[in-house]
Amino acid sequence: MAEYRRISGAVSIFCDMQQTLSVLFQSIEKNTPIPYENEVLSILTDQ
């Protein structure tokens, strides 16, 4: 059961990332300022 919880946690993180990326790409397509751009950049550069 702990394994299942770990997997579902990873899936939810992945879904959050996909949501963030889709917002990012929509902003790029519309050429609008990206919302919470600094947060996204800090997440990407932390790795």
Secondary structure, DSSP 8 states (H G I E B T S, - for coil): -HHHHHHHHHHHHHHHHHHHHHHHHHHHHHT---TTHHHHHHHHHH-
